[in-house]
Amino acid sequence: MWYSCDVEIILVRHAESVIPTPDGPDEFHRPLTSHGHAQAAQLVPELAAFQPSTIVSSPYLRAVQTVQPLATALGLVVDTDHELREWDSGLEPTPDYARHYADSWADPSFARPRGESLDQLTQRALSILRAFTGTVVIGSHGTFIARALAGFAVPVDWPFSSAMPMPAIYRITDTGITGPGLSPSRR
């Protein structure tokens, strides 16, 4: 069973954000682009239809900015939780990040110095997600979401993670998981 029937988790990958560069802004302060802000506003009707009782986010600015329009529309606050942050890959921004990420997906137990393995991220994701009750909208990140799905036995891989759209919505209930890139054989 995914969850009890009284829990519904709506994972929202952040909208289009400023591309990371070595000279900043850092991961905590990297904002949405103007297009990303428009995308976040367009998510409100779809997310509001779930009637969330709670909105929580990674503390990273781009994730908060993605769910803030929903919170404003519903008169709720966005709580943040450090455990919902993106994967601590141990990598600095680099143009060849995809090669490093693919290597990590090939060996999820591998951790770089000052980083966490993808297996560790999966455990972190499952631990925090299982703590929620009610209907919760969560603003987070692509690798976090992909590894959470992997923890729920959804067969995801590096191509799935790298192709995840910005924004993307994944719904986890006691009857299964739905979202972009998940065919009936991937649930």
Backbone as a ProteinNet text record, in pm:
[ID]
protein_1_A
[PRIMARY]
MWYSCDVEIILVRHAESVIPTPDGPDEFHRPLTSHGHAQAAQLVPELAAFQPSTIVSSPYLRAVQTVQPLATALGLVVDTDHELREWDSGLEPTPDYARHYADSWADPSFARPRGESLDQLTQRALSILRAFTGTVVIGSHGTFIARALAGFAVPVDWPFSSAMPMPAIYRITDTGITGPGLSPSRR
[TERTIARY]
85.3	0	89.4	49.5	128.3	114.8	-6.4	-40.4	-176.2	-214.4	-352.1	-443.3	-569.4	-662.2	-689.9	-642.3	-665.1	-545.2	-447.1	-329.3	-319.4	-296.8	-276.7	-158.7	-53.4	66.1	71.1	79	91.7	231.6	321.2	457.9	464.1	517.7	525.9	672.4	721.4	855.2	844.5	942.1	939.6	928.7	878.8	867	1005.8	1009.7	1137	1214	1339.1	1422	1545.3	1609	1734.8	1836.2	1913.4	2011.9	2126	2169.8	2279.6	2411.7	2487.4	2619.8	2715.9	2846.6	2942.8	2941.4	2903.9	2904.9	2770.7	2678.3	2554	2437.2	2322.1	2296.3	2306.3	2328.5	2344.5	2211.1	2214.7	2095.4	1979.9	2007.5	1900.2	1831.6	1901.6	1849.3	1821.4	1835.4	1811.2	1660.7	1614.3	1470.6	1412.4	1282.5	1215.1	1244.8	1238.4	1244.1	1106.8	1093.8	961.4	863.4	911.4	825.8	787.2	880.7	852	745.9	748.5	644	507.1	503	376.2	329.9	424.3	389.1	330.2	391.9	344.2	201.3	173.3	37.3	-62	-19.8	-108.6	-137.4	-54.5	-76.7	-189.8	-224.8	-318	-450	-520.8	-650	-635.7	-534.8	-516.1	-482.1	-392.3	-352.5	-464.2	-536.8	-646.1	-756	-773.3	-876.2	-851.4	-728.7	-698.5	-743.2	-776.4	-819.2	-718.9	-594.1	-493.9	-522	-488.1	-497.4	-363.3	-257.5	-121.9	-43.3	40.7	135.6	272.3	362.8	498.1	596	716.4	812.4	954.1	1036	1180.1	1208.7	1314.1	1343.9	1406	1439	1499.3	1396.1	1439.1	1350.8	1263.8	1319.5	1243.2	1126.1	1143.4	1034.9	926.2	967.3	870.7	792	862.5	795	695.3	716.8	625.2	493.3	494.9	370.1	309.9	381.4	329.7	200.2	185.3	57.3	-61.6	-42.5	-148.1	-180.3	-77.8	-98.7	-174.1	-134.6	-201.2	-347.9	-375.6	-513.2	-599.9	-540.7	-618.2	-612.2	-537.1	-524.5	-443.9	-350.5	-263.7	-121.8	-39.6	101.7	182.5	299.5	393	491.9	483.5	583.3	700.7	821.3	936.3	996.6	1057.4	1124.3	1251.9	1364.1	1495.2	1504.4	1427.6	1432.6	1374.4	1302.1	1243.2	1335.7	1457.1	1552.4	1594.9	1657.6	1708.9	1824	1861.3	1971.1	2099.4	2167.5	2300.1	2402.3	2422.9	2504.3	2654	2699	2841.8	2912	2834.1	2889.7	2867.9	2964.5	2946.9	2879.6	2814.9	2756.2	2862.8	2832.1	2926.7	2847.9	2901.4	2827.2	2809.9	2896.2	2885.3	2818.7	2728.8	2661.1	2588.5	2532.8	2452.6	2534.8	2660	2745.8	2760.3	2782.8	2797.6	2666.9	2554.4	2425.7	2398.7	2426.9	2407	2491.4	2614.6	2700.8	2639.3	2582.5	2520.2	2396.8	2317.2	2200.8	2244.3	2359.5	2409.9	2453.6	2495.2	2535.2	2475.7	2347.5	2279.3	2341.1	2428.5	2491.7	2615.1	2661.6	2781.9	2752	2838.3	2827.1	2960.3	2955.4	3074.4	3107.5	3232.6	3264.9	3169.4	3120.2	3026.3	2890.6	2862.4	2734.2	2665	2543.6	2469.5	2449	2437	2409	2260.9	2227.2	2086.1	2005.8	2068.3	1999.5	1969.2	2062.2	2038.6	1926.1	1923.7	1816.1	1681	1676.5	1551.7	1502.6	1590.8	1551.7	1504.8	1574.8	1533.1	1393.6	1371.1	1241.7	1129.4	1149.9	1045.8	1017.1	1120.2	1102	1014	1042.2	964.1	823.5	810	677.6	584.2	635.8	552	506.7	565.5	528	405.7	365.6	253.6	119.5	18.7	-119.1	-208	-326.3	-418.8	-376.8	-423.9	-386.7	-282	-164.6	-49.7	6.7	24.3	96.3	238.1	335	476.3	553.8	618.6	706.6	846.1	897.6	1030.5	1103	1184.1	1281.6	1280.7	1333.2	1328.2	1392.7	1516.1	1582.8	1518.1	1478.1	1407.2	1281.6	1202.2	1077.1	1104.1	1199.9	1231.5	1274.8	1356.9	1401.8	1290	1198.8	1082.2	998.6	976.8	901.6	971.9	1104.6	1181.2	1159.4	1152.2	1128.2	991.1	896.1	763.1	752.8	868.9	878.5	833.5	836.1	810.6	944.5	948.3	1075.6	1120	1190	1242.1	1392.5	1447.9	1590.7	1638.6	1766.9	1822.6	1747.2	1715.3	1639.4	1503.9	1434.9	1308.5	1333.6	1431.5	1461	1501.9	1587.8	1637.4	1529.9	1428.5	1320.9	1201.8	1206.2	1092.1	1069.4	947.3	921.3	924.7	942.3	932.9	815.9	712.5	683	625.4	613.4	550.8	476.3	364.7	281.7	268.9	302.9	288.8	198.3	100.2	1.1	20.6	39.1	58	-61	-132.6	-246.2	-236.3	-331	-331.9	-363.8	-411.7	-443.2	-333.7	-229.6	-121.2	-61.3	20.1	94.2	67.9	36.2	15.4	103.4	134.1	212.1	276.2	340.6	400.9	510.2	506.8	608.2	578.9	466.9	430.9	319.3	353	251.7	196.8	88.9	35.5	140.4	237.1	341	445.5	446	545.2	485.3	366.8	303.8	326.8
-118.1	0	123.7	224.5	347.4	429.7	450.3	532	487.9	537.8	512.5	596	561	629	773.8	817.8	956.9	1047.1	996.7	1075.7	1086.2	1209.6	1235.2	1332.2	1288.5	1370.3	1418.5	1548.6	1608.1	1669.3	1602.6	1651.5	1742.1	1860.9	1957.7	1991.4	1952.2	1996.9	2144.9	2221.5	2365.9	2402.5	2520.3	2574.6	2615	2670.1	2707.1	2804.8	2769	2852.3	2902.3	2998.7	3051	2936.3	2926.8	2819.3	2840.6	2731.6	2747.3	2781	2868	2903.8	2908.6	2892.1	2896	3027.8	3139.6	3268.6	3304	3208	3227.4	3265.8	3282.1	3264.7	3118.3	3096.3	2960.3	2886.2	2758.2	2674.3	2725.2	2782.7	2832.5	2956.4	3033.7	3162.3	3170.2	3061	3062.1	3072.3	3181.8	3206.7	3145.8	3159	3127.3	3237	3202.2	3301.5	3368.8	3470.6	3533	3431.3	3347.3	3240.8	3142.9	3111	3022.1	3077.6	3208.7	3270.9	3254.9	3272.7	3254.9	3109	3015.1	2873.5	2844.6	2899.6	2877.9	2929.3	3043.9	3099.1	3008.9	2950.9	2863.5	2731.1	2692.1	2568.5	2579.2	2701.2	2721.3	2646	2656.3	2585.1	2433.4	2375.4	2230.2	2187	2259.7	2223.3	2252.6	2362.1	2397.1	2290.8	2224.3	2121.1	2003.7	1984.7	1878.6	1916.3	2041.5	2093.9	2060.6	2105	2072.9	2142.5	2073.2	2132.9	2193	2151.3	2194.8	2217.1	2320.3	2344	2356.1	2272.8	2272.7	2266.8	2315.8	2327.2	2305.2	2267.6	2277.8	2423.6	2452.2	2591.8	2667.6	2598.2	2663.7	2757.8	2878.3	2983.7	2939.7	2870.4	2833	2739.8	2654.5	2564.9	2643.3	2731.1	2813.8	2900.9	2964	3051.4	2974.7	2845.9	2766.3	2740.2	2718.6	2687.8	2810	2922.4	3041.7	3094.1	3097.6	3144.1	3059.5	2929.7	2843.6	2880.7	2895.7	2932.1	3063.9	3160.9	3291.4	3276.7	3199.9	3181.7	3112.3	3020.9	2944.2	3002.8	3111	3170.4	3084.8	3007.7	2922.3	2978.5	2926.3	2964.3	2849.8	2883.2	2781.6	2756.4	2638.8	2597.8	2538.8	2551.7	2491.6	2383.9	2286.1	2177.6	2143.6	2151.2	2125.4	1984.7	1891.2	1753.7	1740.9	1843	1840.6	1901.6	1939.3	2002.5	1905	1961.2	1880.7	1793.4	1698.9	1606.5	1683.9	1649.9	1705.4	1620.9	1653.5	1569.2	1577	1681.6	1699.8	1764.5	1804.2	1868.1	2018.8	2091.8	2234.3	2247.1	2361.9	2377.9	2355.4	2267.7	2233.6	2202.6	2241.4	2216.1	2067	1982.3	1839.1	1762.5	1831.6	1768.6	1640.5	1636.8	1521.6	1393	1399.3	1280.5	1232.1	1325.9	1290.6	1234.7	1294.4	1245.4	1104.9	1083	949.9	846.1	880.7	789.4	757.3	857.6	835.2	745.7	765.7	680.1	537.2	518.2	383.6	312.4	389.1	332.8	419.1	397.8	483.7	483.4	389.5	387.2	477.6	527.6	611.6	752.6	801.3	939.1	1009.8	1130	1212.7	1273.4	1317.3	1386.6	1505.3	1523.8	1630.1	1615.8	1497.9	1476.3	1353.5	1330.9	1211.6	1124.1	995.2	903.7	916.7	866.8	865.8	773.7	665.6	579.4	656.1	736.8	818.1	918.5	977.4	1070.3	998.3	877.2	800.7	780.3	744	722.8	853.3	963.5	1094.7	1130.6	1110.1	1143.5	1060	930.6	845.2	880	909	941.8	1065.2	1171.2	1294.7	1278.1	1211.7	1198.2	1114.2	1012.8	927	997.5	1112	1186.3	1275	1298	1388.2	1319.6	1400	1352.9	1446.3	1400.3	1482.3	1495.9	1601.7	1632.2	1742.5	1710.9	1799.3	1826.8	1955	1994.5	2027	1965.4	1979.9	2035	2150	2206.1	2149	2086.7	2026.4	2026.4	1925.1	1925.1	1792	1794.4	1678.7	1552.8	1562.3	1441.7	1392.2	1484.1	1444.8	1366.1	1418.7	1353.3	1218.4	1213.2	1086.9	980.7	1018.3	920.1	883	975.1	939.6	835.4	857.7	761.3	626	627	501.9	430.1	505.3	446.6	382	426.3	365.7	261	209.8	100.8	139.7	268.9	311.7	300.5	228.9	208.6	334.1	421.3	542.9	528.9	606.8	600.8	741.1	750.3	880.4	942.6	869.8	933.9	988.9	918.1	968.2	1097.7	1095.4	1212.6	1332.5	1309.2	1421.1	1476.9	1396.5	1442.2	1500.6	1497.8	1547.5	1695	1731.4	1871.9	1964	2091.2	2197.1	2285.3	2293.4	2216.9	2080.5	1995.7	1864.4	1833.1	1762.4	1726.8	1574.8	1518.2	1374.4	1356.8	1269.9	1246.6	1106.1	1098.8	971.3	949.7	840.4	805	655.7	607.1	465.3	377.4	436.4	358	362.7	443.4	446.9	584.4	595.5	718.9	757.3	885.4	936.1	1058.4	1085.4	1202.7	1187.1	1293.5	1289	1183.4	1112.4	1011.1	877.4	867.4	741.6	674.7	570.9	493	389.4	323.4	221.6	117.6	90	-8.4	50.4	183.3	245.5	284.3	240.7	275.1	168.1
0	0	0	-76	-84.7	42.2	83	199	247.1	361.5	403.6	314.7	311.7	220.5	260.7	376.1	414.7	385.8	309	273.7	122.2	75.8	-66	-76.7	-144.7	-161.6	-306.2	-324	-456.5	-464.1	-536.1	-552.6	-674.8	-657.7	-766.3	-791	-908	-944.8	-978.5	-933.8	-955.2	-1102.4	-1127.6	-1262.9	-1314.5	-1436	-1498.9	-1410.3	-1383.3	-1295.7	-1369.3	-1308.2	-1360.6	-1362.1	-1467.8	-1482.5	-1383.2	-1315.9	-1220.2	-1290	-1227.9	-1277.1	-1158.7	-1184	-1073.8	-996.5	-1062.4	-993.4	-929.7	-923.2	-848.7	-934.8	-872.7	-729.4	-687.9	-555.8	-505.3	-510.4	-477	-486.2	-401.1	-285.5	-199.3	-256.1	-337.3	-382.6	-532.3	-604.2	-748.2	-772.1	-836.5	-851.7	-979.6	-990.4	-1115.7	-1216.7	-1344.1	-1450.4	-1458.6	-1540.8	-1558	-1616.4	-1708.3	-1762.4	-1651.3	-1562.3	-1449.9	-1357.3	-1333.3	-1250.9	-1318.3	-1450.4	-1523.1	-1514.7	-1526.4	-1513.4	-1375.2	-1270.8	-1133.8	-1118	-1173.9	-1166.3	-1239.8	-1351.1	-1428.5	-1358.6	-1262.3	-1187.9	-1086.1	-1046.9	-935.6	-953.9	-1065	-1074.4	-1058.8	-1122.9	-1114.2	-971.8	-906.7	-769.9	-669.4	-688.5	-596.9	-599.7	-713.8	-725.5	-629.7	-585.9	-489.2	-347.2	-325.2	-195.6	-84.9	-101.8	0.3	132.7	239.7	373	414.1	344.8	378	250	250.6	141.4	206.1	160.8	216.6	100.4	122.7	14.1	62.8	-30.9	-12.3	22.6	98.8	128.5	11.3	-96.7	-212.5	-276.1	-307.8	-355.6	-472.4	-570.5	-690	-656.1	-556.8	-515.8	-441.8	-351.8	-278.4	-376.4	-471.3	-567.1	-654.1	-673.5	-755.7	-684.9	-553.9	-481.6	-411.8	-407.8	-340.4	-402.4	-535.3	-590	-543.8	-528.5	-477	-333.5	-251	-110.4	-99.2	-178.8	-177.4	-216.1	-321.3	-367.8	-263.6	-186	-88.2	53	70.7	203.5	299	245.6	327.3	326.7	414.5	415.4	356.3	304.3	257.3	370.6	428.4	526.6	449	502	436.2	525.2	460.6	531.6	455.8	525.2	466	405.8	456.7	405.8	264.8	218.1	83.8	-21.3	19.5	-72.1	-181.6	-283.4	-392.8	-344.5	-425.7	-400.1	-372.9	-265.9	-236.6	-312.2	-439.9	-527.9	-498.1	-429.7	-407	-525	-626.5	-746.4	-742.2	-788.1	-813.6	-950.1	-981	-1115.1	-1222.2	-1314.9	-1421.7	-1548.4	-1665.5	-1789	-1819.8	-1765.7	-1793.8	-1678.7	-1607.1	-1493.2	-1534.1	-1655.7	-1698.1	-1694.3	-1731.3	-1726.1	-1582.5	-1490	-1348.6	-1291.8	-1330	-1282.2	-1336.2	-1465	-1524.3	-1450.7	-1416.9	-1340.6	-1205	-1138.9	-1009.1	-1020.9	-1125.6	-1145.7	-1174.5	-1240.2	-1268.6	-1140.7	-1039.9	-910.1	-799.1	-766.1	-668.6	-529.1	-499.4	-367.4	-360.4	-474.3	-478.7	-426.8	-338	-287.5	-306.4	-360.1	-372.5	-235.7	-217.2	-91.9	-72	48	85.5	16.1	-37.3	-103.1	-47.5	-95.9	-56.1	-178.6	-157.2	-267.6	-305.3	-421.5	-460.7	-369.7	-321.6	-225.4	-96.2	-50.7	69.3	44.4	-74.9	-109.9	-107.7	-160.8	-159.9	-17.2	72.5	212.3	276.2	246.6	299.4	248.7	118.2	57.9	119.4	129.7	186.1	331.3	406.4	548	565.6	491.4	506.7	448.5	335.2	273.5	359.2	425	509.8	637.5	667.7	788.9	767.8	643.1	616.1	634.8	665.2	675.4	595.1	559	483.1	338	274.5	136.2	139.7	88.5	98.4	-40.3	-73.3	-194.4	-152	-221.3	-185.5	-304.4	-285.7	-387.2	-369.2	-473.8	-460.6	-594.5	-618.2	-726.6	-801.2	-922	-1009.9	-955.7	-909.8	-861.2	-732.7	-644.5	-522.7	-559.2	-651.1	-688.7	-754.1	-846.1	-913.1	-812.8	-715.3	-615.9	-519.1	-490.9	-409.8	-484.3	-613.7	-693.2	-693.8	-707	-703.4	-570.9	-462.6	-331.1	-319	-401.3	-404.6	-515.5	-557.3	-655.3	-795.7	-826.8	-964.1	-1038	-1150.9	-1220.8	-1296.9	-1227.9	-1290.3	-1305.6	-1398.3	-1426.3	-1464.2	-1502.1	-1538.8	-1655.8	-1764.8	-1872.7	-1825.6	-1736.7	-1681.7	-1604.8	-1516.3	-1433.5	-1519	-1616.3	-1697.8	-1790.6	-1821.7	-1910.4	-1834.8	-1700.5	-1622.5	-1654.6	-1691.6	-1725.8	-1603.6	-1630.8	-1529.4	-1569.4	-1491	-1370.3	-1405.3	-1304.6	-1319.6	-1190.7	-1204	-1088.6	-1082.3	-965.3	-940.1	-819	-833.2	-727.1	-671	-539.4	-470.6	-377.4	-400.6	-315.7	-282.8	-207.5	-173.9	-294.9	-403.8	-523.1	-628.5	-608.3	-704.1	-721.4	-824.7	-853.3	-997.8	-1019.2	-1153.9	-1175.2	-1300.6	-1335.2	-1471.7	-1521.1	-1653.9	-1663.7	-1774.5	-1799.2	-1734.4	-1661.7	-1596.7	-1676.4	-1748	-1819.1	-1721.1	-1757.4	-1664.9	-1626	-1711.7	-1677.5	-1583.4	-1561.4	-1475.4	-1339.5	-1308.2	-1180.2	-1079.7
[MASK]
+++++++++++++++++++++++++++++++++++++++++++++++++++++++++++++++++++++++++++++++++++++++++++++++++++++++++++++++++++++++++++++++++++++++++++++++++++++++++++++++++++++++++++++++++++++++++++

